[in-house]
């Protein structure tokens, strides 16, 4: 199960709608030898997700965490916030294949999951698939570089 990222810290963050799965994923990661930095939230009480997702994405972009997993009701808003941070490629994943391809083709350094849309069993399977996959490079590297060019143009 372990790959190049297994020794790196994984950032976790959620809003209230993803809190339960965040806690289950955190326990699974820790049980499998991963280090975790939990950026919150710490309960199921309503919160504004950007307050938790943005610091997690900054930690991944800044190299303090190797990868990140963010959760919400659908995962869409969380991915949108994470993707505002330069250097982040956060993919919303809904099954094993979407997770594996996010890593293999898009070198996704974060994933977003929707607690209201998938089962806990599926969420854990997605995490396993994503962590177990490796970026394939080749033609995909060229596309990542093009994304980075777009990102640089957006900064101007």
C-alpha positions in Angstrom: 0.0 0.0 0.0 2.8 2.4 0.7 4.3 4.5 -2.1 6.5 7.6 -2.3 3.9 9.6 -0.3 3.6 7.3 2.6 6.3 9.1 4.5 4.8 12.5 3.9 2.1 14.1 6.0 -1.3 14.2 4.5 -3.5 17.3 5.1 -7.1 16.7 6.0 -9.9 19.3 6.2 -13.6 19.3 6.1 -16.7 21.3 6.8 -19.5 20.0 9.0 -21.0 18.0 6.2 -17.7 16.0 5.7 -16.6 15.8 9.4 -17.7 12.2 10.0 -15.8 10.8 7.0 -12.8 13.0 7.8 -12.5 11.4 11.2 -12.8 7.9 9.7 -10.3 8.6 7.0 -7.9 10.1 9.5 -8.1 6.9 11.6 -7.6 4.7 8.5 -4.6 6.7 7.4 -3.0 6.6 10.9 -3.6 2.9 11.2 -1.8 2.4 7.9 1.3 4.4 8.9 0.5 7.8 7.4 1.1 11.0 9.3 -1.9 13.4 9.3 -2.3 17.1 9.8 -5.9 17.8 10.6 -7.0 21.4 9.7 -10.5 20.9 11.1 -13.3 21.3 11.5 -13.6 19.4 14.8 -17.4 18.8 15.0 -20.6 18.5 12.9 -21.6 22.0 13.8 -22.1 24.3 10.7 -19.0 26.1 9.6 -17.8 27.9 6.4 -15.6 25.4 4.6 -13.1 27.9 3.1 -11.8 28.6 6.6 -10.6 25.0 6.8 -9.9 24.0 3.2 -7.7 27.0 2.3 -5.1 26.4 5.1 -4.9 22.7 4.1 -4.3 23.6 0.5 -1.7 26.1 1.5 0.1 23.4 3.5 0.2 21.1 0.5 1.3 23.8 -1.9 3.9 25.0 0.5 5.4 21.5 1.0 4.4 21.1 4.6 2.1 18.3 3.6 2.7 15.9 0.7 -0.9 15.4 -0.3 -4.3 16.6 0.9 -7.9 15.2 1.3 -10.8 17.6 1.8 -14.4 16.7 2.5 -17.8 18.3 2.4 -21.3 17.5 1.4 -20.5 17.1 -2.3 -16.8 17.9 -2.3 -17.3 20.5 -5.1 -17.0 23.7 -3.0 -14.0 22.2 -1.2 -12.2 21.4 -4.5 -13.0 25.0 -5.8 -11.4 26.5 -2.7 -8.3 24.3 -2.9 -7.9 24.9 -6.6 -7.6 28.7 -5.9 -4.2 28.0 -4.3 -1.3 28.1 -6.8 0.2 24.6 -7.2 -2.9 22.7 -6.2 -4.6 20.2 -8.4 -7.6 19.0 -6.5 -9.9 16.5 -8.1 -13.5 15.6 -7.0 -13.5 11.8 -6.8 -16.6 9.6 -6.7 -15.2 6.1 -7.3 -11.9 4.2 -7.5 -11.3 4.9 -11.2 -11.8 8.7 -10.8 -9.3 8.7 -8.0 -6.7 6.5 -9.8 -7.0 8.6 -13.0 -6.8 11.9 -11.0 -3.4 10.7 -9.8 -2.1 8.9 -12.9 -3.2 11.5 -15.5 -3.5 14.8 -13.6 -1.0 14.3 -10.8 -3.7 15.4 -8.3 -2.1 16.4 -5.1 -5.4 16.8 -3.4 -8.8 15.1 -3.6 -12.2 16.2 -2.6 -14.9 13.8 -1.4 -18.6 14.3 -0.8 -20.0 12.6 2.3 -23.6 13.1 1.2 -22.9 11.4 -2.2 -20.8 8.3 -1.5 -20.7 5.6 1.2 -17.9 5.5 3.7 -16.8 2.2 2.2 -16.4 4.0 -1.2 -14.7 7.0 0.4 -12.0 4.7 1.9 -11.6 2.8 -1.3 -11.1 6.1 -3.1 -8.4 7.1 -0.7 -6.7 3.7 -1.1 -6.8 3.9 -4.9 -5.5 7.5 -5.0 -2.7 6.9 -2.6 -1.7 3.7 -4.4 -1.6 5.3 -7.9 1.4 7.0 -9.4 1.7 9.8 -11.9 2.3 8.3 -15.3 4.2 11.3 -16.7 4.6 11.0 -20.5 1.9 13.0 -22.4 0.3 13.8 -19.1 3.4 15.8 -17.9 3.0 18.0 -20.9 -0.6 18.7 -19.9 0.4 19.5 -16.3 2.9 22.0 -17.6 0.2 23.6 -19.7 -2.0 23.9 -16.6 0.9 25.5 -14.8 1.2 28.1 -17.6 -2.5 28.9 -17.2 -2.0 29.3 -13.5 0.9 31.7 -14.0 -1.1 33.8 -16.4 -3.9 34.0 -13.8 -1.5 35.4 -11.3 -0.8 38.4 -13.6 
